[in-house]
Structure formats: structure tokens, C-alpha cells
Amino acid sequence: MDLIDYALKRFSATGKARRQYWQQALALFWADAIGGGDRGLFHLGVAHDLGKGVKRNVKKAFDCFLQAAERGNAAAMYNVALMYRDGVGVRKNLLESVAWLTKATALKHIAACRDLGFAYFTGRGVRQNIRRAVQLYSRAARAGDSTAQYNLALCFLEGDGVREDKQRAISLLETSAGAGHRQAKSLLRKLRSKT
């Protein structure tokens, strides 16, 4: 177990001693960050975002995530993208959001891949490209992302970027619903009640 894993165990502590453990974890995160590590910075960002062991400060969270992203941390890249997309801790910038989603996707971050697909599907921050959206949804769906499975199912139901294929859509909805995706469960019920 490395120091960051040890710190994460401390950071997830509950009970009376949790504040002491959180402070120990934060010190280890800082030590990793000062030493050039990206994981410590990422978890400092989480601490500031949640207000865990420190006062909640989304600007500081963004700064920590950005530094970790610049050091190559895919999860931090994803968080930076979300913060740019939503304007949390930083001015809203859809172009920057897509740029960070693209970088995280290149590092095989599944949620980033799914969200980049959504950006291409809707044309938010990038020129709309439904076929590219389907490619990204497909990659994330194969990796087990239930929302990507649901989104891809909708594409097959409507023939968006792919040939309409109700059976494929139902198969994807079943997989997504099996993973607990509520919208997939609801749509699957509606489709089954029509047949």
C-alpha cells in the first residue's frame, strides 16, 4: 500500500477520530503534491470540493484538479471538464470542457468518453457530430457505463447516427437497466407494454 492509499483510508474514516485522520490524510496528500505527484493533488481537490477536512472552496478544488490534470491525472481532467462545463469554481467554458474531456478520453476515462459523446450528440462546445457521438457511446457502453448504454440505445431506437435497430436498443436497455439505470428501466417497461 502506498502513502496515497494509506491516506485515502484515513480520509474515509468516520467516528470521533475522523477529523484527526482527515488532517493526517490531507498532510499526506500535500506531501505527494509537493513531491510532484498527481494523486495527492486530485484528492486535495476532492477535499476542497466536498469540504472534508477543510472549508469547502470550489475555486481551490478547481485549482487542485487543474494542477493534477496538467500532471496527467485522467480523473482530474474529467473533473476540470465538468467544472468548466458547469461553471463551478471557474468561468463556464464549453470549449475548455470539451478539450479536457478529449484528453481524459484519450487516457481511457470512461465517464469522460460518455460525456464527450454527449457533447458531440448535442453540439455543446463542439460541432455536432452524431456518428462520433455513437462511436464514443459505443466505447463507453462496451466498458460497462450504464448511461452510455442507455444513450446508445436511444440512438438505435431513433436511428440517430446508426441504422434503426429496436432489438439492439432493447438489448442495450436491458444491460443498462440491469446495472440499475432508472431511465433505462422505465423505457424498457414502456417498450415492452407496447408489444
Contacts in CASP RR format, 6 or more apart in sequence:
PFRMAT RR
TARGET T0000
AUTHOR 0000-0000-0000
METHOD contacts of the structure
MODEL  1
MDLIDYALKRFSATGKARRQYWQQALALFWADAIGGGDRGLFHLGVAHDL
GKGVKRNVKKAFDCFLQAAERGNAAAMYNVALMYRDGVGVRKNLLESVAW
LTKATALKHIAACRDLGFAYFTGRGVRQNIRRAVQLYSRAARAGDSTAQY
NLALCFLEGDGVREDKQRAISLLETSAGAGHRQAKSLLRKLRSKT
3 28 0 8 1.000
3 31 0 8 1.000
3 32 0 8 1.000
4 28 0 8 1.000
4 29 0 8 1.000
4 32 0 8 1.000
4 39 0 8 1.000
4 40 0 8 1.000
4 43 0 8 1.000
6 28 0 8 1.000
7 24 0 8 1.000
7 25 0 8 1.000
7 28 0 8 1.000
7 29 0 8 1.000
7 32 0 8 1.000
7 40 0 8 1.000
7 43 0 8 1.000
8 25 0 8 1.000
8 43 0 8 1.000
10 21 0 8 1.000
10 22 0 8 1.000
10 24 0 8 1.000
10 25 0 8 1.000
10 28 0 8 1.000
11 21 0 8 1.000
11 22 0 8 1.000
11 25 0 8 1.000
11 26 0 8 1.000
11 43 0 8 1.000
11 47 0 8 1.000
11 52 0 8 1.000
13 21 0 8 1.000
13 22 0 8 1.000
19 53 0 8 1.000
22 47 0 8 1.000
22 52 0 8 1.000
22 53 0 8 1.000
23 53 0 8 1.000
25 43 0 8 1.000
26 44 0 8 1.000
26 47 0 8 1.000
26 53 0 8 1.000
26 54 0 8 1.000
28 40 0 8 1.000
29 40 0 8 1.000
29 41 0 8 1.000
29 43 0 8 1.000
29 44 0 8 1.000
29 47 0 8 1.000
30 40 0 8 1.000
30 44 0 8 1.000
32 39 0 8 1.000
32 40 0 8 1.000
32 41 0 8 1.000
33 40 0 8 1.000
33 41 0 8 1.000
33 44 0 8 1.000
33 64 0 8 1.000
33 67 0 8 1.000
36 71 0 8 1.000
37 68 0 8 1.000
37 71 0 8 1.000
38 68 0 8 1.000
38 71 0 8 1.000
38 72 0 8 1.000
38 73 0 8 1.000
38 76 0 8 1.000
39 68 0 8 1.000
39 73 0 8 1.000
40 68 0 8 1.000
41 64 0 8 1.000
41 65 0 8 1.000
41 67 0 8 1.000
41 68 0 8 1.000
41 71 0 8 1.000
41 73 0 8 1.000
41 76 0 8 1.000
42 64 0 8 1.000
42 65 0 8 1.000
42 68 0 8 1.000
42 73 0 8 1.000
42 75 0 8 1.000
42 76 0 8 1.000
42 79 0 8 1.000
44 64 0 8 1.000
45 60 0 8 1.000
45 61 0 8 1.000
45 64 0 8 1.000
45 65 0 8 1.000
45 68 0 8 1.000
45 79 0 8 1.000
46 52 0 8 1.000
46 61 0 8 1.000
47 53 0 8 1.000
47 54 0 8 1.000
47 61 0 8 1.000
48 54 0 8 1.000
48 56 0 8 1.000
48 57 0 8 1.000
48 58 0 8 1.000
48 60 0 8 1.000
48 61 0 8 1.000
48 64 0 8 1.000
49 56 0 8 1.000
49 58 0 8 1.000
49 61 0 8 1.000
49 79 0 8 1.000
50 56 0 8 1.000
51 57 0 8 1.000
54 60 0 8 1.000
58 83 0 8 1.000
58 88 0 8 1.000
58 89 0 8 1.000
59 89 0 8 1.000
59 90 0 8 1.000
61 79 0 8 1.000
61 83 0 8 1.000
61 89 0 8 1.000
62 80 0 8 1.000
62 83 0 8 1.000
62 88 0 8 1.000
62 89 0 8 1.000
62 90 0 8 1.000
64 76 0 8 1.000
65 76 0 8 1.000
65 79 0 8 1.000
65 80 0 8 1.000
65 83 0 8 1.000
66 76 0 8 1.000
66 80 0 8 1.000
67 76 0 8 1.000
68 75 0 8 1.000
68 76 0 8 1.000
69 76 0 8 1.000
69 77 0 8 1.000
69 79 0 8 1.000
69 80 0 8 1.000
69 100 0 8 1.000
69 103 0 8 1.000
72 107 0 8 1.000
74 103 0 8 1.000
74 104 0 8 1.000
74 107 0 8 1.000
74 108 0 8 1.000
74 109 0 8 1.000
74 112 0 8 1.000
75 104 0 8 1.000
75 109 0 8 1.000
77 100 0 8 1.000
77 101 0 8 1.000
77 103 0 8 1.000
77 104 0 8 1.000
77 107 0 8 1.000
77 109 0 8 1.000
77 112 0 8 1.000
78 100 0 8 1.000
78 101 0 8 1.000
78 104 0 8 1.000
78 109 0 8 1.000
78 111 0 8 1.000
78 112 0 8 1.000
78 115 0 8 1.000
80 96 0 8 1.000
80 100 0 8 1.000
81 96 0 8 1.000
81 97 0 8 1.000
81 98 0 8 1.000
81 99 0 8 1.000
81 100 0 8 1.000
81 101 0 8 1.000
81 104 0 8 1.000
81 112 0 8 1.000
81 115 0 8 1.000
82 88 0 8 1.000
82 97 0 8 1.000
82 115 0 8 1.000
83 89 0 8 1.000
83 90 0 8 1.000
84 90 0 8 1.000
84 92 0 8 1.000
84 93 0 8 1.000
84 94 0 8 1.000
84 96 0 8 1.000
84 97 0 8 1.000
84 100 0 8 1.000
85 92 0 8 1.000
85 94 0 8 1.000
85 97 0 8 1.000
85 124 0 8 1.000
86 92 0 8 1.000
87 93 0 8 1.000
94 119 0 8 1.000
94 124 0 8 1.000
94 125 0 8 1.000
94 126 0 8 1.000
95 125 0 8 1.000
95 126 0 8 1.000
97 119 0 8 1.000
97 125 0 8 1.000
98 116 0 8 1.000
98 119 0 8 1.000
98 124 0 8 1.000
98 125 0 8 1.000
98 126 0 8 1.000
100 112 0 8 1.000
101 112 0 8 1.000
101 115 0 8 1.000
101 116 0 8 1.000
101 119 0 8 1.000
102 116 0 8 1.000
104 112 0 8 1.000
104 113 0 8 1.000
105 112 0 8 1.000
105 113 0 8 1.000
105 116 0 8 1.000
105 136 0 8 1.000
110 140 0 8 1.000
110 143 0 8 1.000
110 144 0 8 1.000
110 145 0 8 1.000
110 148 0 8 1.000
111 140 0 8 1.000
111 145 0 8 1.000
113 136 0 8 1.000
113 139 0 8 1.000
113 140 0 8 1.000
113 143 0 8 1.000
113 145 0 8 1.000
113 148 0 8 1.000
114 136 0 8 1.000
114 137 0 8 1.000
114 140 0 8 1.000
114 145 0 8 1.000
114 147 0 8 1.000
114 148 0 8 1.000
114 151 0 8 1.000
116 136 0 8 1.000
117 132 0 8 1.000
117 133 0 8 1.000
117 136 0 8 1.000
117 137 0 8 1.000
117 140 0 8 1.000
117 151 0 8 1.000
118 124 0 8 1.000
118 133 0 8 1.000
118 151 0 8 1.000
119 125 0 8 1.000
119 126 0 8 1.000
120 126 0 8 1.000
120 128 0 8 1.000
120 129 0 8 1.000
120 130 0 8 1.000
120 132 0 8 1.000
120 133 0 8 1.000
120 136 0 8 1.000
121 128 0 8 1.000
121 130 0 8 1.000
121 133 0 8 1.000
121 137 0 8 1.000
121 151 0 8 1.000
121 160 0 8 1.000
122 128 0 8 1.000
123 129 0 8 1.000
130 155 0 8 1.000
130 160 0 8 1.000
130 161 0 8 1.000
131 161 0 8 1.000
133 155 0 8 1.000
133 161 0 8 1.000
134 152 0 8 1.000
134 155 0 8 1.000
134 160 0 8 1.000
134 161 0 8 1.000
134 162 0 8 1.000
136 148 0 8 1.000
137 148 0 8 1.000
137 151 0 8 1.000
137 152 0 8 1.000
137 155 0 8 1.000
138 148 0 8 1.000
138 152 0 8 1.000
139 148 0 8 1.000
140 147 0 8 1.000
140 148 0 8 1.000
141 148 0 8 1.000
141 149 0 8 1.000
141 152 0 8 1.000
141 172 0 8 1.000
141 175 0 8 1.000
144 175 0 8 1.000
144 179 0 8 1.000
146 175 0 8 1.000
146 176 0 8 1.000
146 178 0 8 1.000
146 179 0 8 1.000
146 180 0 8 1.000
146 181 0 8 1.000
146 184 0 8 1.000
147 176 0 8 1.000
147 181 0 8 1.000
149 172 0 8 1.000
149 173 0 8 1.000
149 175 0 8 1.000
149 176 0 8 1.000
149 179 0 8 1.000
149 181 0 8 1.000
149 184 0 8 1.000
150 172 0 8 1.000
150 173 0 8 1.000
150 176 0 8 1.000
150 181 0 8 1.000
150 183 0 8 1.000
150 184 0 8 1.000
150 187 0 8 1.000
152 172 0 8 1.000
153 168 0 8 1.000
153 169 0 8 1.000
153 170 0 8 1.000
153 172 0 8 1.000
153 173 0 8 1.000
153 176 0 8 1.000
153 184 0 8 1.000
153 187 0 8 1.000
154 160 0 8 1.000
154 169 0 8 1.000
155 161 0 8 1.000
155 162 0 8 1.000
156 162 0 8 1.000
156 164 0 8 1.000
156 165 0 8 1.000
156 166 0 8 1.000
156 168 0 8 1.000
156 169 0 8 1.000
156 172 0 8 1.000
157 164 0 8 1.000
157 166 0 8 1.000
157 169 0 8 1.000
158 164 0 8 1.000
159 165 0 8 1.000
166 191 0 8 1.000
170 188 0 8 1.000
170 191 0 8 1.000
173 184 0 8 1.000
173 187 0 8 1.000
173 188 0 8 1.000
173 191 0 8 1.000
174 188 0 8 1.000
176 184 0 8 1.000
177 184 0 8 1.000
177 185 0 8 1.000
177 188 0 8 1.000
178 184 0 8 1.000
178 185 0 8 1.000
END
